[in-house]
């Protein structure tokens, strides 16, 4: 089956694209999960020029733009290597109009191709974000624990820490690509 999306490494020149995607996706997805005040606070804190530049250049986060083939960017992923064979996904976002088409599964499969040494990948997800939690279950993540993070100004991230582990030798990574 031909690829419907492509992943391209993002650079500081792509910050405006990432910011535009983040604002569009967050305002479509997060109302009802977190308050509008917290959405505004988190977007300003995590997606400012300075913050994104720091994440890319000082914190070692590798950003990937997810684009339709051919077409414009519809999402982005950011992850960092935290130890040999261990990674952390900081961000995994697709435009809400592109969800439910299997594109998230395809993006994750392509991400694994770029990190063949990955044996464990962790991420955090809001405990009320049922749609995303179910997507992560679909691609093989499991809940490890609950974690609450004080992010300032009286806001907290009330998350699950989820982990994906590379299947044992001889077993292929199995993901259900029916609708993500």
MODELLER restraints for C-alpha pairs under 7 A, 6 or more apart:
rsr = mdl.restraints
at = mdl.atoms
rsr.add(forms.Gaussian(group=physical.xy_distance, feature=features.Distance(at['CA:4:A'], at['CA:68:A']), mean=5.94, stdev=0.5))
rsr.add(forms.Gaussian(group=physical.xy_distance, feature=features.Distance(at['CA:4:A'], at['CA:69:A']), mean=5.32, stdev=0.5))
rsr.add(forms.Gaussian(group=physical.xy_distance, feature=features.Distance(at['CA:5:A'], at['CA:66:A']), mean=6.62, stdev=0.5))
rsr.add(forms.Gaussian(group=physical.xy_distance, feature=features.Distance(at['CA:5:A'], at['CA:67:A']), mean=5.35, stdev=0.5))
rsr.add(forms.Gaussian(group=physical.xy_distance, feature=features.Distance(at['CA:5:A'], at['CA:68:A']), mean=4.33, stdev=0.5))
rsr.add(forms.Gaussian(group=physical.xy_distance, feature=features.Distance(at['CA:5:A'], at['CA:69:A']), mean=4.94, stdev=0.5))
rsr.add(forms.Gaussian(group=physical.xy_distance, feature=features.Distance(at['CA:6:A'], at['CA:66:A']), mean=5.83, stdev=0.5))
rsr.add(forms.Gaussian(group=physical.xy_distance, feature=features.Distance(at['CA:6:A'], at['CA:67:A']), mean=5.36, stdev=0.5))
rsr.add(forms.Gaussian(group=physical.xy_distance, feature=features.Distance(at['CA:6:A'], at['CA:68:A']), mean=6.41, stdev=0.5))
rsr.add(forms.Gaussian(group=physical.xy_distance, feature=features.Distance(at['CA:6:A'], at['CA:69:A']), mean=6.30, stdev=0.5))
rsr.add(forms.Gaussian(group=physical.xy_distance, feature=features.Distance(at['CA:7:A'], at['CA:64:A']), mean=5.91, stdev=0.5))
rsr.add(forms.Gaussian(group=physical.xy_distance, feature=features.Distance(at['CA:7:A'], at['CA:65:A']), mean=5.59, stdev=0.5))
rsr.add(forms.Gaussian(group=physical.xy_distance, feature=features.Distance(at['CA:7:A'], at['CA:66:A']), mean=4.87, stdev=0.5))
rsr.add(forms.Gaussian(group=physical.xy_distance, feature=features.Distance(at['CA:7:A'], at['CA:67:A']), mean=6.55, stdev=0.5))
rsr.add(forms.Gaussian(group=physical.xy_distance, feature=features.Distance(at['CA:8:A'], at['CA:64:A']), mean=5.36, stdev=0.5))
rsr.add(forms.Gaussian(group=physical.xy_distance, feature=features.Distance(at['CA:8:A'], at['CA:65:A']), mean=5.28, stdev=0.5))
rsr.add(forms.Gaussian(group=physical.xy_distance, feature=features.Distance(at['CA:8:A'], at['CA:66:A']), mean=6.80, stdev=0.5))
rsr.add(forms.Gaussian(group=physical.xy_distance, feature=features.Distance(at['CA:9:A'], at['CA:63:A']), mean=6.01, stdev=0.5))
rsr.add(forms.Gaussian(group=physical.xy_distance, feature=features.Distance(at['CA:9:A'], at['CA:64:A']), mean=4.50, stdev=0.5))
rsr.add(forms.Gaussian(group=physical.xy_distance, feature=features.Distance(at['CA:9:A'], at['CA:65:A']), mean=6.35, stdev=0.5))
rsr.add(forms.Gaussian(group=physical.xy_distance, feature=features.Distance(at['CA:10:A'], at['CA:63:A']), mean=5.16, stdev=0.5))
rsr.add(forms.Gaussian(group=physical.xy_distance, feature=features.Distance(at['CA:10:A'], at['CA:64:A']), mean=5.12, stdev=0.5))
rsr.add(forms.Gaussian(group=physical.xy_distance, feature=features.Distance(at['CA:10:A'], at['CA:65:A']), mean=5.96, stdev=0.5))
rsr.add(forms.Gaussian(group=physical.xy_distance, feature=features.Distance(at['CA:12:A'], at['CA:53:A']), mean=6.10, stdev=0.5))
rsr.add(forms.Gaussian(group=physical.xy_distance, feature=features.Distance(at['CA:15:A'], at['CA:49:A']), mean=6.83, stdev=0.5))
rsr.add(forms.Gaussian(group=physical.xy_distance, feature=features.Distance(at['CA:15:A'], at['CA:52:A']), mean=6.90, stdev=0.5))
rsr.add(forms.Gaussian(group=physical.xy_distance, feature=features.Distance(at['CA:18:A'], at['CA:76:A']), mean=6.93, stdev=0.5))
rsr.add(forms.Gaussian(group=physical.xy_distance, feature=features.Distance(at['CA:19:A'], at['CA:47:A']), mean=5.99, stdev=0.5))
rsr.add(forms.Gaussian(group=physical.xy_distance, feature=features.Distance(at['CA:21:A'], at['CA:75:A']), mean=6.37, stdev=0.5))
rsr.add(forms.Gaussian(group=physical.xy_distance, feature=features.Distance(at['CA:25:A'], at['CA:95:A']), mean=5.48, stdev=0.5))
rsr.add(forms.Gaussian(group=physical.xy_distance, feature=features.Distance(at['CA:25:A'], at['CA:96:A']), mean=6.29, stdev=0.5))
rsr.add(forms.Gaussian(group=physical.xy_distance, feature=features.Distance(at['CA:28:A'], at['CA:96:A']), mean=6.87, stdev=0.5))
rsr.add(forms.Gaussian(group=physical.xy_distance, feature=features.Distance(at['CA:33:A'], at['CA:128:A']), mean=5.92, stdev=0.5))
rsr.add(forms.Gaussian(group=physical.xy_distance, feature=features.Distance(at['CA:33:A'], at['CA:129:A']), mean=6.40, stdev=0.5))
rsr.add(forms.Gaussian(group=physical.xy_distance, feature=features.Distance(at['CA:38:A'], at['CA:155:A']), mean=6.61, stdev=0.5))
rsr.add(forms.Gaussian(group=physical.xy_distance, feature=features.Distance(at['CA:45:A'], at['CA:51:A']), mean=6.94, stdev=0.5))
rsr.add(forms.Gaussian(group=physical.xy_distance, feature=features.Distance(at['CA:46:A'], at['CA:52:A']), mean=6.87, stdev=0.5))
rsr.add(forms.Gaussian(group=physical.xy_distance, feature=features.Distance(at['CA:55:A'], at['CA:61:A']), mean=5.52, stdev=0.5))
rsr.add(forms.Gaussian(group=physical.xy_distance, feature=features.Distance(at['CA:56:A'], at['CA:62:A']), mean=6.26, stdev=0.5))
rsr.add(forms.Gaussian(group=physical.xy_distance, feature=features.Distance(at['CA:60:A'], at['CA:80:A']), mean=6.05, stdev=0.5))
rsr.add(forms.Gaussian(group=physical.xy_distance, feature=features.Distance(at['CA:61:A'], at['CA:78:A']), mean=6.04, stdev=0.5))
rsr.add(forms.Gaussian(group=physical.xy_distance, feature=features.Distance(at['CA:61:A'], at['CA:79:A']), mean=5.34, stdev=0.5))
rsr.add(forms.Gaussian(group=physical.xy_distance, feature=features.Distance(at['CA:61:A'], at['CA:80:A']), mean=4.73, stdev=0.5))
rsr.add(forms.Gaussian(group=physical.xy_distance, feature=features.Distance(at['CA:62:A'], at['CA:78:A']), mean=5.44, stdev=0.5))
rsr.add(forms.Gaussian(group=physical.xy_distance, feature=features.Distance(at['CA:62:A'], at['CA:79:A']), mean=5.49, stdev=0.5))
rsr.add(forms.Gaussian(group=physical.xy_distance, feature=features.Distance(at['CA:62:A'], at['CA:80:A']), mean=6.18, stdev=0.5))
rsr.add(forms.Gaussian(group=physical.xy_distance, feature=features.Distance(at['CA:63:A'], at['CA:76:A']), mean=6.91, stdev=0.5))
rsr.add(forms.Gaussian(group=physical.xy_distance, feature=features.Distance(at['CA:63:A'], at['CA:77:A']), mean=5.65, stdev=0.5))
rsr.add(forms.Gaussian(group=physical.xy_distance, feature=features.Distance(at['CA:63:A'], at['CA:78:A']), mean=4.27, stdev=0.5))
rsr.add(forms.Gaussian(group=physical.xy_distance, feature=features.Distance(at['CA:63:A'], at['CA:79:A']), mean=6.72, stdev=0.5))
rsr.add(forms.Gaussian(group=physical.xy_distance, feature=features.Distance(at['CA:64:A'], at['CA:76:A']), mean=5.46, stdev=0.5))
rsr.add(forms.Gaussian(group=physical.xy_distance, feature=features.Distance(at['CA:64:A'], at['CA:77:A']), mean=5.10, stdev=0.5))
rsr.add(forms.Gaussian(group=physical.xy_distance, feature=features.Distance(at['CA:64:A'], at['CA:78:A']), mean=6.22, stdev=0.5))
rsr.add(forms.Gaussian(group=physical.xy_distance, feature=features.Distance(at['CA:65:A'], at['CA:73:A']), mean=6.21, stdev=0.5))
rsr.add(forms.Gaussian(group=physical.xy_distance, feature=features.Distance(at['CA:65:A'], at['CA:75:A']), mean=6.03, stdev=0.5))
rsr.add(forms.Gaussian(group=physical.xy_distance, feature=features.Distance(at['CA:65:A'], at['CA:76:A']), mean=4.46, stdev=0.5))
rsr.add(forms.Gaussian(group=physical.xy_distance, feature=features.Distance(at['CA:65:A'], at['CA:77:A']), mean=6.59, stdev=0.5))
rsr.add(forms.Gaussian(group=physical.xy_distance, feature=features.Distance(at['CA:66:A'], at['CA:73:A']), mean=5.52, stdev=0.5))
rsr.add(forms.Gaussian(group=physical.xy_distance, feature=features.Distance(at['CA:66:A'], at['CA:74:A']), mean=5.77, stdev=0.5))
rsr.add(forms.Gaussian(group=physical.xy_distance, feature=features.Distance(at['CA:66:A'], at['CA:75:A']), mean=4.90, stdev=0.5))
rsr.add(forms.Gaussian(group=physical.xy_distance, feature=features.Distance(at['CA:66:A'], at['CA:76:A']), mean=5.28, stdev=0.5))
rsr.add(forms.Gaussian(group=physical.xy_distance, feature=features.Distance(at['CA:67:A'], at['CA:73:A']), mean=4.06, stdev=0.5))
rsr.add(forms.Gaussian(group=physical.xy_distance, feature=features.Distance(at['CA:67:A'], at['CA:74:A']), mean=5.34, stdev=0.5))
rsr.add(forms.Gaussian(group=physical.xy_distance, feature=features.Distance(at['CA:67:A'], at['CA:75:A']), mean=6.90, stdev=0.5))
rsr.add(forms.Gaussian(group=physical.xy_distance, feature=features.Distance(at['CA:68:A'], at['CA:74:A']), mean=6.89, stdev=0.5))
rsr.add(forms.Gaussian(group=physical.xy_distance, feature=features.Distance(at['CA:74:A'], at['CA:94:A']), mean=5.76, stdev=0.5))
rsr.add(forms.Gaussian(group=physical.xy_distance, feature=features.Distance(at['CA:74:A'], at['CA:95:A']), mean=5.37, stdev=0.5))
rsr.add(forms.Gaussian(group=physical.xy_distance, feature=features.Distance(at['CA:75:A'], at['CA:93:A']), mean=5.22, stdev=0.5))
rsr.add(forms.Gaussian(group=physical.xy_distance, feature=features.Distance(at['CA:75:A'], at['CA:94:A']), mean=4.12, stdev=0.5))
rsr.add(forms.Gaussian(group=physical.xy_distance, feature=features.Distance(at['CA:75:A'], at['CA:95:A']), mean=5.78, stdev=0.5))
rsr.add(forms.Gaussian(group=physical.xy_distance, feature=features.Distance(at['CA:76:A'], at['CA:92:A']), mean=6.05, stdev=0.5))
rsr.add(forms.Gaussian(group=physical.xy_distance, feature=features.Distance(at['CA:76:A'], at['CA:93:A']), mean=5.46, stdev=0.5))
rsr.add(forms.Gaussian(group=physical.xy_distance, feature=features.Distance(at['CA:76:A'], at['CA:94:A']), mean=6.66, stdev=0.5))
rsr.add(forms.Gaussian(group=physical.xy_distance, feature=features.Distance(at['CA:77:A'], at['CA:91:A']), mean=5.12, stdev=0.5))
rsr.add(forms.Gaussian(group=physical.xy_distance, feature=features.Distance(at['CA:77:A'], at['CA:92:A']), mean=4.42, stdev=0.5))
rsr.add(forms.Gaussian(group=physical.xy_distance, feature=features.Distance(at['CA:77:A'], at['CA:93:A']), mean=6.34, stdev=0.5))
rsr.add(forms.Gaussian(group=physical.xy_distance, feature=features.Distance(at['CA:78:A'], at['CA:89:A']), mean=5.86, stdev=0.5))
rsr.add(forms.Gaussian(group=physical.xy_distance, feature=features.Distance(at['CA:78:A'], at['CA:90:A']), mean=5.36, stdev=0.5))
rsr.add(forms.Gaussian(group=physical.xy_distance, feature=features.Distance(at['CA:78:A'], at['CA:91:A']), mean=4.95, stdev=0.5))
rsr.add(forms.Gaussian(group=physical.xy_distance, feature=features.Distance(at['CA:78:A'], at['CA:92:A']), mean=6.69, stdev=0.5))
rsr.add(forms.Gaussian(group=physical.xy_distance, feature=features.Distance(at['CA:79:A'], at['CA:87:A']), mean=6.69, stdev=0.5))
rsr.add(forms.Gaussian(group=physical.xy_distance, feature=features.Distance(at['CA:79:A'], at['CA:88:A']), mean=5.36, stdev=0.5))
rsr.add(forms.Gaussian(group=physical.xy_distance, feature=features.Distance(at['CA:79:A'], at['CA:89:A']), mean=4.18, stdev=0.5))
rsr.add(forms.Gaussian(group=physical.xy_distance, feature=features.Distance(at['CA:79:A'], at['CA:90:A']), mean=5.36, stdev=0.5))
rsr.add(forms.Gaussian(group=physical.xy_distance, feature=features.Distance(at['CA:79:A'], at['CA:91:A']), mean=7.00, stdev=0.5))
rsr.add(forms.Gaussian(group=physical.xy_distance, feature=features.Distance(at['CA:80:A'], at['CA:87:A']), mean=5.51, stdev=0.5))
rsr.add(forms.Gaussian(group=physical.xy_distance, feature=features.Distance(at['CA:80:A'], at['CA:88:A']), mean=5.34, stdev=0.5))
rsr.add(forms.Gaussian(group=physical.xy_distance, feature=features.Distance(at['CA:80:A'], at['CA:89:A']), mean=6.67, stdev=0.5))
rsr.add(forms.Gaussian(group=physical.xy_distance, feature=features.Distance(at['CA:81:A'], at['CA:87:A']), mean=4.33, stdev=0.5))
rsr.add(forms.Gaussian(group=physical.xy_distance, feature=features.Distance(at['CA:81:A'], at['CA:88:A']), mean=6.42, stdev=0.5))
rsr.add(forms.Gaussian(group=physical.xy_distance, feature=features.Distance(at['CA:82:A'], at['CA:88:A']), mean=6.64, stdev=0.5))
rsr.add(forms.Gaussian(group=physical.xy_distance, feature=features.Distance(at['CA:85:A'], at['CA:117:A']), mean=5.29, stdev=0.5))
rsr.add(forms.Gaussian(group=physical.xy_distance, feature=features.Distance(at['CA:85:A'], at['CA:118:A']), mean=4.53, stdev=0.5))
rsr.add(forms.Gaussian(group=physical.xy_distance, feature=features.Distance(at['CA:85:A'], at['CA:119:A']), mean=5.15, stdev=0.5))
rsr.add(forms.Gaussian(group=physical.xy_distance, feature=features.Distance(at['CA:85:A'], at['CA:120:A']), mean=6.48, stdev=0.5))
rsr.add(forms.Gaussian(group=physical.xy_distance, feature=features.Distance(at['CA:86:A'], at['CA:118:A']), mean=5.79, stdev=0.5))
rsr.add(forms.Gaussian(group=physical.xy_distance, feature=features.Distance(at['CA:86:A'], at['CA:119:A']), mean=6.08, stdev=0.5))
rsr.add(forms.Gaussian(group=physical.xy_distance, feature=features.Distance(at['CA:86:A'], at['CA:120:A']), mean=4.83, stdev=0.5))
rsr.add(forms.Gaussian(group=physical.xy_distance, feature=features.Distance(at['CA:86:A'], at['CA:121:A']), mean=5.78, stdev=0.5))
rsr.add(forms.Gaussian(group=physical.xy_distance, feature=features.Distance(at['CA:87:A'], at['CA:118:A']), mean=6.81, stdev=0.5))
rsr.add(forms.Gaussian(group=physical.xy_distance, feature=features.Distance(at['CA:87:A'], at['CA:120:A']), mean=6.35, stdev=0.5))
rsr.add(forms.Gaussian(group=physical.xy_distance, feature=features.Distance(at['CA:87:A'], at['CA:121:A']), mean=4.71, stdev=0.5))
rsr.add(forms.Gaussian(group=physical.xy_distance, feature=features.Distance(at['CA:87:A'], at['CA:122:A']), mean=6.41, stdev=0.5))
rsr.add(forms.Gaussian(group=physical.xy_distance, feature=features.Distance(at['CA:88:A'], at['CA:121:A']), mean=5.43, stdev=0.5))
rsr.add(forms.Gaussian(group=physical.xy_distance, feature=features.Distance(at['CA:88:A'], at['CA:122:A']), mean=4.79, stdev=0.5))
rsr.add(forms.Gaussian(group=physical.xy_distance, feature=features.Distance(at['CA:88:A'], at['CA:123:A']), mean=5.65, stdev=0.5))
rsr.add(forms.Gaussian(group=physical.xy_distance, feature=features.Distance(at['CA:89:A'], at['CA:121:A']), mean=6.96, stdev=0.5))
rsr.add(forms.Gaussian(group=physical.xy_distance, feature=features.Distance(at['CA:89:A'], at['CA:122:A']), mean=6.20, stdev=0.5))
rsr.add(forms.Gaussian(group=physical.xy_distance, feature=features.Distance(at['CA:89:A'], at['CA:123:A']), mean=5.04, stdev=0.5))
rsr.add(forms.Gaussian(group=physical.xy_distance, feature=features.Distance(at['CA:90:A'], at['CA:123:A']), mean=6.39, stdev=0.5))
rsr.add(forms.Gaussian(group=physical.xy_distance, feature=features.Distance(at['CA:99:A'], at['CA:180:A']), mean=6.03, stdev=0.5))
rsr.add(forms.Gaussian(group=physical.xy_distance, feature=features.Distance(at['CA:100:A'], at['CA:179:A']), mean=4.46, stdev=0.5))
rsr.add(forms.Gaussian(group=physical.xy_distance, feature=features.Distance(at['CA:100:A'], at['CA:180:A']), mean=4.38, stdev=0.5))
rsr.add(forms.Gaussian(group=physical.xy_distance, feature=features.Distance(at['CA:101:A'], at['CA:179:A']), mean=4.96, stdev=0.5))
rsr.add(forms.Gaussian(group=physical.xy_distance, feature=features.Distance(at['CA:101:A'], at['CA:180:A']), mean=5.44, stdev=0.5))
rsr.add(forms.Gaussian(group=physical.xy_distance, feature=features.Distance(at['CA:102:A'], at['CA:177:A']), mean=5.19, stdev=0.5))
rsr.add(forms.Gaussian(group=physical.xy_distance, feature=features.Distance(at['CA:102:A'], at['CA:178:A']), mean=5.98, stdev=0.5))
rsr.add(forms.Gaussian(group=physical.xy_distance, feature=features.Distance(at['CA:102:A'], at['CA:179:A']), mean=4.71, stdev=0.5))
rsr.add(forms.Gaussian(group=physical.xy_distance, feature=features.Distance(at['CA:102:A'], at['CA:180:A']), mean=4.01, stdev=0.5))
rsr.add(forms.Gaussian(group=physical.xy_distance, feature=features.Distance(at['CA:103:A'], at['CA:180:A']), mean=6.06, stdev=0.5))
rsr.add(forms.Gaussian(group=physical.xy_distance, feature=features.Distance(at['CA:104:A'], at['CA:180:A']), mean=5.30, stdev=0.5))
rsr.add(forms.Gaussian(group=physical.xy_distance, feature=features.Distance(at['CA:105:A'], at['CA:139:A']), mean=6.62, stdev=0.5))
rsr.add(forms.Gaussian(group=physical.xy_distance, feature=features.Distance(at['CA:105:A'], at['CA:177:A']), mean=5.71, stdev=0.5))
rsr.add(forms.Gaussian(group=physical.xy_distance, feature=features.Distance(at['CA:105:A'], at['CA:180:A']), mean=5.79, stdev=0.5))
rsr.add(forms.Gaussian(group=physical.xy_distance, feature=features.Distance(at['CA:119:A'], at['CA:165:A']), mean=5.52, stdev=0.5))
rsr.add(forms.Gaussian(group=physical.xy_distance, feature=features.Distance(at['CA:119:A'], at['CA:166:A']), mean=4.70, stdev=0.5))
rsr.add(forms.Gaussian(group=physical.xy_distance, feature=features.Distance(at['CA:120:A'], at['CA:163:A']), mean=6.73, stdev=0.5))
rsr.add(forms.Gaussian(group=physical.xy_distance, feature=features.Distance(at['CA:120:A'], at['CA:164:A']), mean=5.54, stdev=0.5))
rsr.add(forms.Gaussian(group=physical.xy_distance, feature=features.Distance(at['CA:120:A'], at['CA:165:A']), mean=4.51, stdev=0.5))
rsr.add(forms.Gaussian(group=physical.xy_distance, feature=features.Distance(at['CA:120:A'], at['CA:166:A']), mean=6.29, stdev=0.5))
rsr.add(forms.Gaussian(group=physical.xy_distance, feature=features.Distance(at['CA:121:A'], at['CA:163:A']), mean=5.61, stdev=0.5))
rsr.add(forms.Gaussian(group=physical.xy_distance, feature=features.Distance(at['CA:121:A'], at['CA:164:A']), mean=5.09, stdev=0.5))
rsr.add(forms.Gaussian(group=physical.xy_distance, feature=features.Distance(at['CA:121:A'], at['CA:165:A']), mean=6.56, stdev=0.5))
rsr.add(forms.Gaussian(group=physical.xy_distance, feature=features.Distance(at['CA:122:A'], at['CA:161:A']), mean=6.91, stdev=0.5))
rsr.add(forms.Gaussian(group=physical.xy_distance, feature=features.Distance(at['CA:122:A'], at['CA:162:A']), mean=5.54, stdev=0.5))
rsr.add(forms.Gaussian(group=physical.xy_distance, feature=features.Distance(at['CA:122:A'], at['CA:163:A']), mean=4.35, stdev=0.5))
rsr.add(forms.Gaussian(group=physical.xy_distance, feature=features.Distance(at['CA:122:A'], at['CA:164:A']), mean=6.31, stdev=0.5))
rsr.add(forms.Gaussian(group=physical.xy_distance, feature=features.Distance(at['CA:123:A'], at['CA:161:A']), mean=5.81, stdev=0.5))
rsr.add(forms.Gaussian(group=physical.xy_distance, feature=features.Distance(at['CA:123:A'], at['CA:162:A']), mean=5.44, stdev=0.5))
rsr.add(forms.Gaussian(group=physical.xy_distance, feature=features.Distance(at['CA:123:A'], at['CA:163:A']), mean=6.62, stdev=0.5))
rsr.add(forms.Gaussian(group=physical.xy_distance, feature=features.Distance(at['CA:124:A'], at['CA:159:A']), mean=5.83, stdev=0.5))
rsr.add(forms.Gaussian(group=physical.xy_distance, feature=features.Distance(at['CA:124:A'], at['CA:160:A']), mean=5.51, stdev=0.5))
rsr.add(forms.Gaussian(group=physical.xy_distance, feature=features.Distance(at['CA:124:A'], at['CA:161:A']), mean=4.54, stdev=0.5))
rsr.add(forms.Gaussian(group=physical.xy_distance, feature=features.Distance(at['CA:124:A'], at['CA:162:A']), mean=6.07, stdev=0.5))
rsr.add(forms.Gaussian(group=physical.xy_distance, feature=features.Distance(at['CA:125:A'], at['CA:133:A']), mean=6.94, stdev=0.5))
rsr.add(forms.Gaussian(group=physical.xy_distance, feature=features.Distance(at['CA:125:A'], at['CA:159:A']), mean=5.05, stdev=0.5))
rsr.add(forms.Gaussian(group=physical.xy_distance, feature=features.Distance(at['CA:125:A'], at['CA:160:A']), mean=5.40, stdev=0.5))
rsr.add(forms.Gaussian(group=physical.xy_distance, feature=features.Distance(at['CA:125:A'], at['CA:161:A']), mean=6.74, stdev=0.5))
rsr.add(forms.Gaussian(group=physical.xy_distance, feature=features.Distance(at['CA:126:A'], at['CA:157:A']), mean=6.66, stdev=0.5))
rsr.add(forms.Gaussian(group=physical.xy_distance, feature=features.Distance(at['CA:126:A'], at['CA:158:A']), mean=5.59, stdev=0.5))
rsr.add(forms.Gaussian(group=physical.xy_distance, feature=features.Distance(at['CA:126:A'], at['CA:159:A']), mean=4.17, stdev=0.5))
rsr.add(forms.Gaussian(group=physical.xy_distance, feature=features.Distance(at['CA:126:A'], at['CA:160:A']), mean=6.27, stdev=0.5))
rsr.add(forms.Gaussian(group=physical.xy_distance, feature=features.Distance(at['CA:127:A'], at['CA:158:A']), mean=6.12, stdev=0.5))
rsr.add(forms.Gaussian(group=physical.xy_distance, feature=features.Distance(at['CA:127:A'], at['CA:159:A']), mean=4.95, stdev=0.5))
rsr.add(forms.Gaussian(group=physical.xy_distance, feature=features.Distance(at['CA:127:A'], at['CA:160:A']), mean=5.70, stdev=0.5))
rsr.add(forms.Gaussian(group=physical.xy_distance, feature=features.Distance(at['CA:135:A'], at['CA:180:A']), mean=6.35, stdev=0.5))
rsr.add(forms.Gaussian(group=physical.xy_distance, feature=features.Distance(at['CA:138:A'], at['CA:175:A']), mean=6.12, stdev=0.5))
rsr.add(forms.Gaussian(group=physical.xy_distance, feature=features.Distance(at['CA:138:A'], at['CA:176:A']), mean=5.80, stdev=0.5))
rsr.add(forms.Gaussian(group=physical.xy_distance, feature=features.Distance(at['CA:139:A'], at['CA:175:A']), mean=4.67, stdev=0.5))
rsr.add(forms.Gaussian(group=physical.xy_distance, feature=features.Distance(at['CA:139:A'], at['CA:176:A']), mean=6.53, stdev=0.5))
rsr.add(forms.Gaussian(group=physical.xy_distance, feature=features.Distance(at['CA:140:A'], at['CA:164:A']), mean=5.77, stdev=0.5))
rsr.add(forms.Gaussian(group=physical.xy_distance, feature=features.Distance(at['CA:140:A'], at['CA:175:A']), mean=6.48, stdev=0.5))
rsr.add(forms.Gaussian(group=physical.xy_distance, feature=features.Distance(at['CA:141:A'], at['CA:162:A']), mean=5.88, stdev=0.5))
rsr.add(forms.Gaussian(group=physical.xy_distance, feature=features.Distance(at['CA:141:A'], at['CA:163:A']), mean=5.06, stdev=0.5))
rsr.add(forms.Gaussian(group=physical.xy_distance, feature=features.Distance(at['CA:141:A'], at['CA:164:A']), mean=4.27, stdev=0.5))
rsr.add(forms.Gaussian(group=physical.xy_distance, feature=features.Distance(at['CA:142:A'], at['CA:162:A']), mean=5.26, stdev=0.5))
rsr.add(forms.Gaussian(group=physical.xy_distance, feature=features.Distance(at['CA:142:A'], at['CA:163:A']), mean=5.39, stdev=0.5))
rsr.add(forms.Gaussian(group=physical.xy_distance, feature=features.Distance(at['CA:142:A'], at['CA:164:A']), mean=6.47, stdev=0.5))
rsr.add(forms.Gaussian(group=physical.xy_distance, feature=features.Distance(at['CA:143:A'], at['CA:160:A']), mean=6.37, stdev=0.5))
rsr.add(forms.Gaussian(group=physical.xy_distance, feature=features.Distance(at['CA:143:A'], at['CA:161:A']), mean=5.98, stdev=0.5))
rsr.add(forms.Gaussian(group=physical.xy_distance, feature=features.Distance(at['CA:143:A'], at['CA:162:A']), mean=4.32, stdev=0.5))
rsr.add(forms.Gaussian(group=physical.xy_distance, feature=features.Distance(at['CA:143:A'], at['CA:163:A']), mean=6.45, stdev=0.5))
rsr.add(forms.Gaussian(group=physical.xy_distance, feature=features.Distance(at['CA:144:A'], at['CA:161:A']), mean=5.58, stdev=0.5))
rsr.add(forms.Gaussian(group=physical.xy_distance, feature=features.Distance(at['CA:144:A'], at['CA:162:A']), mean=5.36, stdev=0.5))
rsr.add(forms.Gaussian(group=physical.xy_distance, feature=features.Distance(at['CA:144:A'], at['CA:163:A']), mean=6.50, stdev=0.5))
rsr.add(forms.Gaussian(group=physical.xy_distance, feature=features.Distance(at['CA:145:A'], at['CA:160:A']), mean=5.80, stdev=0.5))
rsr.add(forms.Gaussian(group=physical.xy_distance, feature=features.Distance(at['CA:145:A'], at['CA:161:A']), mean=5.40, stdev=0.5))
rsr.add(forms.Gaussian(group=physical.xy_distance, feature=features.Distance(at['CA:146:A'], at['CA:159:A']), mean=5.84, stdev=0.5))
rsr.add(forms.Gaussian(group=physical.xy_distance, feature=features.Distance(at['CA:146:A'], at['CA:160:A']), mean=4.51, stdev=0.5))
rsr.add(forms.Gaussian(group=physical.xy_distance, feature=features.Distance(at['CA:146:A'], at['CA:161:A']), mean=6.05, stdev=0.5))
rsr.add(forms.Gaussian(group=physical.xy_distance, feature=features.Distance(at['CA:147:A'], at['CA:158:A']), mean=6.22, stdev=0.5))
rsr.add(forms.Gaussian(group=physical.xy_distance, feature=features.Distance(at['CA:147:A'], at['CA:159:A']), mean=5.28, stdev=0.5))
rsr.add(forms.Gaussian(group=physical.xy_distance, feature=features.Distance(at['CA:147:A'], at['CA:160:A']), mean=5.98, stdev=0.5))
rsr.add(forms.Gaussian(group=physical.xy_distance, feature=features.Distance(at['CA:147:A'], at['CA:161:A']), mean=6.69, stdev=0.5))
rsr.add(forms.Gaussian(group=physical.xy_distance, feature=features.Distance(at['CA:148:A'], at['CA:156:A']), mean=6.51, stdev=0.5))
rsr.add(forms.Gaussian(group=physical.xy_distance, feature=features.Distance(at['CA:148:A'], at['CA:157:A']), mean=5.58, stdev=0.5))
rsr.add(forms.Gaussian(group=physical.xy_distance, feature=features.Distance(at['CA:148:A'], at['CA:158:A']), mean=4.53, stdev=0.5))
rsr.add(forms.Gaussian(group=physical.xy_distance, feature=features.Distance(at['CA:148:A'], at['CA:159:A']), mean=5.97, stdev=0.5))
rsr.add(forms.Gaussian(group=physical.xy_distance, feature=features.Distance(at['CA:149:A'], at['CA:156:A']), mean=5.36, stdev=0.5))
rsr.add(forms.Gaussian(group=physical.xy_distance, feature=features.Distance(at['CA:149:A'], at['CA:157:A']), mean=5.00, stdev=0.5))
rsr.add(forms.Gaussian(group=physical.xy_distance, feature=features.Distance(at['CA:149:A'], at['CA:158:A']), mean=6.57, stdev=0.5))
rsr.add(forms.Gaussian(group=physical.xy_distance, feature=features.Distance(at['CA:150:A'], at['CA:156:A']), mean=4.53, stdev=0.5))
rsr.add(forms.Gaussian(group=physical.xy_distance, feature=features.Distance(at['CA:150:A'], at['CA:157:A']), mean=6.57, stdev=0.5))
rsr.add(forms.Gaussian(group=physical.xy_distance, feature=features.Distance(at['CA:151:A'], at['CA:157:A']), mean=6.95, stdev=0.5))
rsr.add(forms.Gaussian(group=physical.xy_distance, feature=features.Distance(at['CA:166:A'], at['CA:173:A']), mean=6.95, stdev=0.5))
rsr.add(forms.Gaussian(group=physical.xy_distance, feature=features.Distance(at['CA:167:A'], at['CA:173:A']), mean=6.03, stdev=0.5))
